[in-house]
Amino acid sequence: MKTLYCFYDMAVSPCSYDFFTFLYSAEICRLRRRKSEIKLIIIQGPSNRFRQDHIRTSQQNEIFFNNVIVPGISILPSCTSFSWSQREDLNSMTIPSDCIYPRGYSTPLPISEYTGRELTASKIRQDIPGEFEAPDYAKLLVSSFVNKQINGQKYITITAREILRDNVNNTRTLDQNVWQNVIAELEKKNIKTVLVRDTYYAHSSQTLLCDAIESPEAAIHLPFRVALYEGAMVNFCKNNGPGVLQLFSKNANMYFNEFDQDVIALSSSWFGENYGMVEGSQLPMSRNCNIYKWGKEVESDILAFCEKTMDGLLDTSPNYSFNNEENLIKSVQVAVGVLCSNVAHYILDEDLTLFENLSKLSSIFNFNKSIVEIMEEHEDKILPSDRLNEFLNKVQEKGIIG
């Protein structure tokens, strides 16, 4: 079969921008398994069709689903269809195991994959990165916007996060003084600035950044937003949901981030346990043109990145490097966890490739434990003994040294 069936289950997954991390991970899986298309199946959850949590109200989930997730599916060209299905409608589906994502998914026992752990394993496996791309109609709309609003000039984008939720220490808020200076300096070079605000503030009468051209269309229409990012010289943002749309592309992007230990999804433990990242690390399976910039915004860094893109020095190759030993070790730990979880369901050739690359890293950097020993620590917790033995027998058959 040439189709990868991808299940986003709202019983265990949020109605949020995390959906696009899932979608990007699914696309990498499609490329790895040499499938020609994705069929996306979104399964309704138990609380008014969504996950039961306290992040958003049912009404907010409904709005986000219809205005972000559904139109957002169009930015993945390989996704040929999607459904919004009830669980009982899918119980009789029979699909070959290598055509299912996430691994081992079933409607009685749903599995989520939106935190980025699969991206960490893909980095070590050195998978081919995917990319999001705006549909043609959105590109035409942006072309019209650029011609009418900025006379066809070059432009950068700044994406603002203005809501207060999960921003305890203001690590996600723009430094307006820095950006005002950047806007003024770029204006001297006839480079315009387009500001994309939070959806709630899309038509606000209150100015956020003077001399920036606001695009309410991008704030409320996701394919338009992606097309606007694609046409920009550089895109900038601080840690926010739409930022993943920039990081999973071939455009020049700078994404500012700081740890905030008072917010789970911004904490160092969250980044370490899901992405294998520490301060200074780059997001796994992003490209060299997508810069994860740690710390607060610095005017000189922003302008230097703009200069670099103007000089045509854009490296779109995948970034498989680690910035230090801690980044490497944490990434290995995440990837071994992914390997054990996957092998617990069934074994595919991609598992042997991941094991082999993990073993090479272990040999090069002289880990205290072999990959087999690290896997054995997961034995009987997430990986049954018989399945571990079956996997190690396949490793031996392939002549892989672990």
Kinemage of the C-alpha trace (Angstrom):
@kinemage 1
@onewidth
@group {chain A} dominant
@subgroup {mainchain}
@vectorlist {calphas} color= white
{ca met a 1} P 0.000 0.000 0.000
{ca lys a 2} L 1.165 3.506 -0.865
{ca thr a 3} L -0.928 5.319 1.753
{ca leu a 4} L 0.066 6.262 5.297
{ca tyr a 5} L -2.985 6.445 7.562
{ca cys a 6} L -2.363 9.033 10.260
{ca phe a 7} L -4.540 9.205 13.372
{ca tyr a 8} L -4.868 12.363 15.435
{ca asp a 9} L -7.027 11.321 18.363
{ca met a 10} L -8.729 14.146 20.249
{ca ala a 11} L -9.158 11.879 23.271
{ca val a 12} L -5.431 12.136 23.984
{ca ser a 13} L -4.273 15.053 21.793
{ca pro a 14} L -4.963 18.790 22.150
{ca cys a 15} L -6.857 21.036 19.781
{ca ser a 16} L -3.893 23.381 19.419
{ca tyr a 17} L -0.886 24.208 17.245
{ca asp a 18} L 0.653 20.959 18.537
{ca phe a 19} L -1.375 19.382 15.737
{ca phe a 20} L 1.191 20.731 13.260
{ca thr a 21} L 4.071 19.046 15.099
{ca phe a 22} L 2.101 15.820 14.679
{ca leu a 23} L 1.463 16.571 11.002
{ca tyr a 24} L 5.133 17.312 10.331
{ca ser a 25} L 6.215 14.133 12.150
{ca ala a 26} L 3.713 12.166 10.063
{ca glu a 27} L 5.126 13.637 6.857
{ca ile a 28} L 8.651 12.575 7.828
{ca cys a 29} L 7.297 9.089 8.523
{ca arg a 30} L 5.650 9.060 5.067
{ca leu a 31} L 8.949 9.935 3.410
{ca arg a 32} L 10.842 7.384 5.487
{ca arg a 33} L 8.430 4.585 4.591
{ca arg a 34} L 8.222 5.689 0.944
{ca lys a 35} L 4.470 6.211 0.924
{ca ser a 36} L 2.959 8.431 -1.754
{ca glu a 37} L 0.176 10.045 0.275
{ca ile a 38} L -1.287 10.648 3.708
{ca lys a 39} L -4.883 10.045 4.674
{ca leu a 40} L -5.551 11.913 7.889
{ca ile a 41} L -8.151 10.624 10.328
{ca ile a 42} L -9.048 12.928 13.214
{ca ile a 43} L -10.971 11.049 15.894
{ca gln a 44} L -13.465 12.853 18.082
{ca gly a 45} L -12.766 13.002 21.820
{ca pro a 46} L -15.020 12.481 24.852
{ca ser a 47} L -15.673 16.098 25.864
{ca asn a 48} L -17.864 17.735 23.195
{ca arg a 49} L -15.676 15.931 20.620
{ca phe a 50} L -12.380 17.142 22.128
{ca arg a 51} L -9.933 16.181 24.861
{ca gln a 52} L -11.050 16.754 28.413
{ca asp a 53} L -8.701 19.415 29.784
{ca his a 54} L -8.703 22.938 31.187
{ca ile a 55} L -6.667 24.624 28.451
{ca arg a 56} L -9.577 25.773 26.272
{ca thr a 57} L -13.353 25.803 26.554
{ca ser a 58} L -15.451 23.653 24.238
{ca gln a 59} L -16.355 26.741 22.242
{ca gln a 60} L -12.697 27.750 21.895
{ca asn a 61} L -11.836 24.221 20.739
{ca glu a 62} L -14.602 24.354 18.141
{ca ile a 63} L -13.385 27.705 16.828
{ca phe a 64} L -9.757 26.595 16.711
{ca phe a 65} L -10.630 23.334 14.984
{ca asn a 66} L -12.654 24.991 12.243
{ca asn a 67} L -10.428 28.034 11.734
{ca val a 68} L -6.916 26.632 12.252
{ca ile a 69} L -6.749 22.852 12.062
{ca val a 70} L -9.119 22.204 9.149
{ca pro a 71} L -7.724 24.901 6.809
{ca gly a 72} L -4.226 24.084 8.069
{ca ile a 73} L -4.369 20.579 6.636
{ca ser a 74} L -4.003 22.156 3.189
{ca ile a 75} L -0.388 23.184 3.913
{ca leu a 76} L 0.721 19.549 3.673
{ca pro a 77} L 0.503 18.723 -0.063
{ca ser a 78} L 0.851 14.961 0.495
{ca cys a 79} L -2.329 14.860 2.595
{ca thr a 80} L -4.966 13.899 0.036
{ca ser a 81} L -7.951 13.549 2.378
{ca phe a 82} L -9.074 13.846 5.964
{ca ser a 83} L -12.052 12.808 8.047
{ca trp a 84} L -13.555 13.977 11.362
{ca ser a 85} L -14.662 10.602 12.634
{ca gln a 86} L -16.426 9.030 15.556
{ca arg a 87} L -14.468 6.284 17.270
{ca glu a 88} L -17.031 3.551 16.673
{ca asp a 89} L -16.942 4.206 12.920
{ca leu a 90} L -13.326 3.064 12.765
{ca asn a 91} L -13.330 -0.069 14.888
{ca ser a 92} L -13.583 -2.362 11.870
{ca met a 93} L -10.739 -0.764 9.879
{ca thr a 94} L -7.951 -3.144 8.858
{ca ile a 95} L -4.671 -1.469 7.836
{ca pro a 96} L -1.192 -3.013 7.393
{ca ser a 97} L 1.039 -2.152 10.339
{ca asp a 98} L 3.606 -0.204 8.309
{ca cys a 99} L 0.814 2.044 6.990
{ca ile a 100} L -0.199 3.352 10.423
{ca tyr a 101} L 1.035 6.433 12.241
{ca pro a 102} L 1.590 6.733 15.206
{ca arg a 103} L 3.027 3.251 15.621
{ca gly a 104} L 0.594 0.852 17.260
{ca tyr a 105} L -2.388 3.187 17.142
{ca ser a 106} L -5.813 1.650 17.730
{ca thr a 107} L -9.144 3.243 18.625
{ca pro a 108} L -9.539 1.299 21.892
{ca leu a 109} L -6.012 2.275 23.006
{ca pro a 110} L -5.235 5.628 21.352
{ca ile a 111} L -1.671 6.904 21.108
{ca ser a 112} L -0.677 10.556 20.834
{ca glu a 113} L 2.387 11.932 19.043
{ca tyr a 114} L 2.373 15.696 19.233
{ca thr a 115} L 5.220 16.471 21.635
{ca gly a 116} L 8.094 16.024 19.182
{ca arg a 117} L 9.681 12.838 20.507
{ca glu a 118} L 9.482 11.231 17.066
{ca leu a 119} L 11.382 14.218 15.659
{ca thr a 120} L 14.261 13.478 18.034
{ca ala a 121} L 14.419 9.873 16.835
{ca ser a 122} L 14.217 11.084 13.220
{ca lys a 123} L 17.188 13.373 13.773
{ca ile a 124} L 19.362 10.490 14.969
{ca arg a 125} L 18.058 8.292 12.162
{ca gln a 126} L 18.853 11.209 9.815
{ca asp a 127} L 15.502 11.020 8.099
{ca ile a 128} L 14.611 13.287 5.185
{ca pro a 129} L 12.849 16.402 6.524
{ca gly a 130} L 9.441 17.310 5.191
{ca glu a 131} L 8.065 20.798 4.755
{ca phe a 132} L 4.828 22.708 4.839
{ca glu a 133} L 3.770 24.670 1.769
{ca ala a 134} L 0.907 27.103 1.265
{ca pro a 135} L -1.682 26.184 -1.382
{ca asp a 136} L -1.571 28.136 -4.649
{ca tyr a 137} L -4.667 30.208 -3.941
{ca ala a 138} L -3.114 31.499 -0.704
{ca lys a 139} L 0.084 32.435 -2.544
{ca leu a 140} L -1.967 34.482 -5.011
{ca leu a 141} L -3.745 36.263 -2.157
{ca val a 142} L -0.414 37.134 -0.523
{ca ser a 143} L 1.011 38.343 -3.833
{ca ser a 144} L -1.911 40.734 -4.095
{ca phe a 145} L -1.412 41.869 -0.495
{ca val a 146} L 2.301 42.522 -1.038
{ca asn a 147} L 1.704 44.487 -4.234
{ca lys a 148} L -1.042 46.651 -2.753
{ca gln a 149} L 0.201 47.142 0.800
{ca ile a 150} L 3.978 47.360 0.391
{ca asn a 151} L 4.385 48.045 -3.337
{ca gly a 152} L 6.036 44.706 -3.958
{ca gln a 153} L 9.014 45.535 -1.705
{ca lys a 154} L 11.013 43.049 0.310
{ca tyr a 155} L 9.649 42.450 3.794
{ca ile a 156} L 10.201 40.625 7.056
{ca thr a 157} L 7.452 39.333 9.322
{ca ile a 158} L 7.131 39.544 13.081
{ca thr a 159} L 4.611 37.248 14.751
{ca ala a 160} L 3.371 38.479 18.123
{ca arg a 161} L 1.881 36.536 21.006
{ca glu a 162} L -0.315 38.843 23.064
{ca ile a 163} L -2.451 36.512 25.188
{ca leu a 164} L -1.449 36.021 28.824
{ca arg a 165} L -1.992 32.251 29.106
{ca asp a 166} L 1.207 30.244 29.765
{ca asn a 167} L 3.354 33.362 29.835
{ca val a 168} L 4.078 33.662 33.549
{ca asn a 169} L 7.424 35.439 33.209
{ca asn a 170} L 6.775 37.228 29.906
{ca thr a 171} L 9.234 35.031 28.020
{ca arg a 172} L 6.864 34.981 25.035
{ca thr a 173} L 6.251 38.733 24.827
{ca leu a 174} L 7.970 40.884 22.194
{ca asp a 175} L 10.490 43.492 23.354
{ca gln a 176} L 8.839 46.419 21.607
{ca asn a 177} L 11.844 48.749 21.954
{ca val a 178} L 14.125 46.287 20.153
{ca trp a 179} L 11.655 45.707 17.345
{ca gln a 180} L 10.961 49.417 16.869
{ca asn a 181} L 14.681 49.941 16.334
{ca val a 182} L 14.834 47.009 13.905
{ca ile a 183} L 11.876 48.349 11.920
{ca ala a 184} L 13.544 51.774 11.647
{ca glu a 185} L 16.875 50.315 10.509
{ca leu a 186} L 15.279 48.090 7.885
{ca glu a 187} L 13.178 50.963 6.607
{ca lys a 188} L 16.424 52.735 5.684
{ca lys a 189} L 17.114 49.826 3.336
{ca asn a 190} L 13.599 49.887 1.890
{ca ile a 191} L 12.681 46.671 3.683
{ca lys a 192} L 9.188 46.673 5.126
{ca thr a 193} L 7.925 44.956 8.267
{ca val a 194} L 4.666 43.007 8.339
{ca leu a 195} L 3.215 42.279 11.768
{ca val a 196} L 1.005 39.258 12.419
{ca arg a 197} L -0.838 39.696 15.694
{ca asp a 198} L -2.796 37.279 17.836
{ca thr a 199} L -6.149 36.439 16.291
{ca tyr a 200} L -7.996 38.219 19.108
{ca tyr a 201} L -6.128 41.449 18.279
{ca ala a 202} L -6.272 41.076 14.476
{ca his a 203} L -8.477 44.144 14.066
{ca ser a 204} L -7.433 46.034 17.188
{ca ser a 205} L -7.457 49.824 17.000
{ca gln a 206} L -4.466 49.890 19.359
{ca thr a 207} L -1.064 49.822 17.621
{ca leu a 208} L 1.477 47.286 18.822
{ca leu a 209} L 4.501 48.304 16.705
{ca cys a 210} L 4.649 51.672 14.968
{ca asp a 211} L 5.436 51.673 11.229
{ca ala a 212} L 4.746 47.942 10.929
{ca ile a 213} L 2.123 46.950 8.376
{ca glu a 214} L -0.396 44.716 10.105
{ca ser a 215} L -1.878 41.731 8.296
{ca pro a 216} L -5.167 40.752 9.936
{ca glu a 217} L -5.662 38.284 7.075
{ca ala a 218} L -2.676 36.251 8.284
{ca ala a 219} L -3.943 36.382 11.864
{ca ile a 220} L -7.233 34.713 10.935
{ca his a 221} L -6.415 32.605 7.857
{ca leu a 222} L -3.717 29.979 8.303
{ca pro a 223} L -2.888 29.191 4.632
{ca phe a 224} L -2.537 32.953 4.031
{ca arg a 225} L -0.195 33.124 7.047
{ca val a 226} L 2.001 30.348 5.644
{ca ala a 227} L 2.104 31.985 2.207
{ca leu a 228} L 3.052 35.298 3.834
{ca tyr a 229} L 5.914 33.565 5.675
{ca glu a 230} L 7.065 31.916 2.440
{ca gly a 231} L 7.307 35.247 0.654
{ca ala a 232} L 9.206 37.005 3.444
{ca met a 233} L 12.907 37.693 3.440
{ca val a 234} L 13.017 36.566 7.098
{ca asn a 235} L 10.379 35.589 9.665
{ca phe a 236} L 10.768 36.371 13.363
{ca cys a 237} L 8.791 35.318 16.410
{ca lys a 238} L 9.125 34.393 20.046
{ca asn a 239} L 7.925 31.066 21.431
{ca asn a 240} L 4.350 30.715 20.216
{ca gly a 241} L 2.074 28.228 18.483
{ca pro a 242} L 2.298 29.551 14.899
{ca gly a 243} L 6.090 29.475 15.163
{ca val a 244} L 6.099 25.772 14.278
{ca leu a 245} L 4.824 26.722 10.827
{ca gln a 246} L 8.055 28.655 10.316
{ca leu a 247} L 10.382 26.066 11.815
{ca phe a 248} L 9.095 23.295 9.550
{ca ser a 249} L 9.840 25.134 6.305
{ca lys a 250} L 12.682 26.101 3.947
{ca asn a 251} L 12.406 29.809 4.718
{ca ala a 252} L 14.762 31.918 6.790
{ca asn a 253} L 13.310 32.064 10.290
{ca met a 254} L 14.537 33.132 13.720
{ca tyr a 255} L 12.569 31.800 16.671
{ca phe a 256} L 13.437 33.334 20.057
{ca asn a 257} L 13.048 31.136 23.103
{ca glu a 258} L 13.790 31.102 26.834
{ca phe a 259} L 13.075 28.460 29.439
{ca asp a 260} L 10.310 29.295 31.890
{ca gln a 261} L 10.231 26.783 34.723
{ca asp a 262} L 6.799 28.055 35.805
{ca val a 263} L 5.192 26.827 32.559
{ca ile a 264} L 5.389 23.076 31.865
{ca ala a 265} L 5.673 23.352 28.077
{ca leu a 266} L 8.420 26.011 28.390
{ca ser a 267} L 10.439 24.262 31.084
{ca ser a 268} L 13.900 22.779 30.580
{ca ser a 269} L 12.561 19.340 31.558
{ca trp a 270} L 9.881 19.477 28.833
{ca phe a 271} L 12.423 20.361 26.149
{ca gly a 272} L 14.845 17.737 27.395
{ca glu a 273} L 12.335 14.910 27.716
{ca asn a 274} L 10.620 15.507 24.368
{ca tyr a 275} L 13.171 17.138 22.054
{ca gly a 276} L 16.437 16.210 23.748
{ca met a 277} L 17.134 19.955 23.787
{ca val a 278} L 19.121 22.059 26.243
{ca glu a 279} L 19.829 25.772 26.048
{ca gly a 280} L 21.596 26.469 22.767
{ca ser a 281} L 20.091 23.464 20.941
{ca gln a 282} L 18.274 23.594 17.635
{ca leu a 283} L 14.867 21.997 17.129
{ca pro a 284} L 15.288 18.443 15.808
{ca met a 285} L 14.436 17.971 12.128
{ca ser a 286} L 14.553 21.683 11.396
{ca arg a 287} L 16.874 23.090 8.736
{ca asn a 288} L 19.980 25.251 9.079
{ca cys a 289} L 17.998 28.279 7.894
{ca asn a 290} L 15.619 27.884 10.854
{ca ile a 291} L 17.407 29.399 13.833
{ca tyr a 292} L 16.284 28.595 17.365
{ca lys a 293} L 17.690 31.687 19.066
{ca trp a 294} L 18.105 31.408 22.818
{ca gly a 295} L 17.684 34.426 25.070
{ca lys a 296} L 16.037 37.777 24.626
{ca glu a 297} L 15.881 39.636 21.329
{ca val a 298} L 19.065 41.509 20.442
{ca glu a 299} L 18.901 44.138 17.718
{ca ser a 300} L 22.348 43.379 16.286
{ca asp a 301} L 21.564 39.643 15.986
{ca ile a 302} L 18.308 40.352 14.189
{ca leu a 303} L 19.874 42.771 11.729
{ca ala a 304} L 22.839 40.470 11.111
{ca phe a 305} L 20.471 37.631 10.205
{ca cys a 306} L 18.639 39.933 7.801
{ca glu a 307} L 21.963 40.894 6.180
{ca lys a 308} L 22.870 37.244 5.794
{ca thr a 309} L 19.646 36.461 3.965
{ca met a 310} L 20.073 39.516 1.734
{ca asp a 311} L 23.473 38.154 0.734
{ca gly a 312} L 21.804 34.921 -0.373
{ca leu a 313} L 23.572 32.850 2.284
{ca leu a 314} L 20.601 30.619 3.041
{ca asp a 315} L 21.398 27.018 4.010
{ca thr a 316} L 18.269 24.869 3.662
{ca ser a 317} L 19.995 21.575 4.437
{ca pro a 318} L 18.767 19.583 7.462
{ca asn a 319} L 20.527 20.191 10.758
{ca tyr a 320} L 21.573 16.853 12.276
{ca ser a 321} L 24.187 18.331 14.638
{ca phe a 322} L 24.259 18.572 18.434
{ca asn a 323} L 25.490 21.727 20.111
{ca asn a 324} L 27.071 19.969 23.109
{ca glu a 325} L 27.390 16.619 24.894
{ca glu a 326} L 24.346 17.210 27.098
{ca asn a 327} L 22.193 17.832 24.020
{ca leu a 328} L 23.496 14.595 22.498
{ca ile a 329} L 22.939 12.484 25.626
{ca lys a 330} L 19.408 13.794 26.186
{ca ser a 331} L 18.576 13.209 22.524
{ca val a 332} L 19.834 9.633 22.745
{ca gln a 333} L 17.710 9.036 25.841
{ca val a 334} L 14.603 10.327 24.067
{ca ala a 335} L 15.338 8.315 20.920
{ca val a 336} L 15.897 5.079 22.875
{ca gly a 337} L 12.554 5.648 24.595
{ca val a 338} L 10.886 6.084 21.201
{ca leu a 339} L 12.635 2.959 19.901
{ca cys a 340} L 11.444 0.868 22.848
{ca ser a 341} L 7.872 2.163 22.565
{ca asn a 342} L 7.776 1.398 18.850
{ca val a 343} L 9.370 -2.040 19.096
{ca ala a 344} L 6.879 -2.939 21.828
{ca his a 345} L 4.161 -2.811 19.145
{ca tyr a 346} L 6.002 -4.379 16.202
{ca ile a 347} L 9.405 -4.196 14.519
{ca leu a 348} L 10.166 -2.360 11.271
{ca asp a 349} L 13.409 -1.817 9.358
{ca glu a 350} L 13.471 1.812 10.521
{ca asp a 351} L 13.969 0.515 14.084
{ca leu a 352} L 17.142 -1.277 13.044
{ca thr a 353} L 18.409 1.899 11.380
{ca leu a 354} L 17.730 3.897 14.529
{ca phe a 355} L 19.454 1.297 16.698
{ca glu a 356} L 22.474 1.247 14.395
{ca asn a 357} L 22.849 5.049 14.450
{ca leu a 358} L 22.397 5.145 18.216
{ca ser a 359} L 25.101 2.499 18.569
{ca lys a 360} L 27.476 4.495 16.358
{ca leu a 361} L 26.977 7.559 18.563
{ca ser a 362} L 27.548 5.404 21.641
{ca ser a 363} L 30.826 4.155 20.188
{ca ile a 364} L 32.074 7.560 19.019
{ca phe a 365} L 31.314 9.387 22.249
{ca asn a 366} L 32.134 6.536 24.666
{ca phe a 367} L 28.829 6.361 26.524
{ca asn a 368} L 28.922 4.725 29.936
{ca lys a 369} L 26.301 2.227 28.761
{ca ser a 370} L 25.660 0.475 25.476
{ca ile a 371} L 22.366 1.065 23.674
{ca val a 372} L 21.341 -2.490 24.558
{ca glu a 373} L 21.888 -1.740 28.248
{ca ile a 374} L 19.848 1.449 27.971
{ca met a 375} L 17.062 -0.497 26.253
{ca glu a 376} L 17.147 -3.105 29.002
{ca glu a 377} L 16.345 -0.359 31.493
{ca his a 378} L 12.980 -0.028 29.725
{ca glu a 379} L 12.403 -3.784 29.809
{ca asp a 380} L 9.023 -4.757 31.274
{ca lys a 381} L 8.119 -1.070 31.706
{ca ile a 382} L 7.303 -0.196 28.113
{ca leu a 383} L 9.085 -3.024 26.301
{ca pro a 384} L 8.176 -6.695 26.992
{ca ser a 385} L 11.139 -9.047 27.381
{ca asp a 386} L 10.112 -11.308 24.516
{ca arg a 387} L 9.825 -8.375 22.124
{ca leu a 388} L 13.243 -7.027 23.215
{ca asn a 389} L 14.796 -10.451 22.588
{ca glu a 390} L 13.101 -10.653 19.186
{ca phe a 391} L 14.475 -7.247 18.282
{ca leu a 392} L 18.007 -8.069 19.447
{ca asn a 393} L 17.919 -11.271 17.386
{ca lys a 394} L 17.101 -9.179 14.302
{ca val a 395} L 19.937 -6.813 15.198
{ca gln a 396} L 22.320 -9.785 15.354
{ca glu a 397} L 21.015 -11.162 12.043
{ca lys a 398} L 21.776 -7.809 10.396
{ca gly a 399} L 25.295 -7.806 11.863
{ca ile a 400} L 24.715 -4.543 13.729
{ca ile a 401} L 27.045 -3.986 16.669
{ca gly a 402} L 25.226 -2.602 19.710
